[in-house]
Amino acid sequence: MAWYHFLAYLFAGILITNAIPHYVMGLTGRKFPSPFSVPPGKGESSPKVNVLWALGNIAAGFLLLQAGTFKLGLTGATLAFAIGMVVMSLLLVKQFGQLYSPHQ
């Protein structure tokens, strides 16, 4: 498998993980920061914007999974995808933790 397949899987994990909080907050009818808010990433966007942003992230993530022969299992491709999920999860915790729990 080519190195760029692993890079595609890494970014697929990042995008799909990023979709989770936006989708959940949108479905629950709550405003949440998005790249389209003012200021970007700090202001809050409508639930509809967040759901659409989440669906776009999911679609892009699944497109990136088509880069090679991605199969769930104990493979380098799955590891790259999982690393992307872990990295994005930790970044989201830091970003949104500062916005919603400034005393942590």
Order of alpha helices (4+ residues) and beta strands (2+ residues): alpha-alpha-alpha
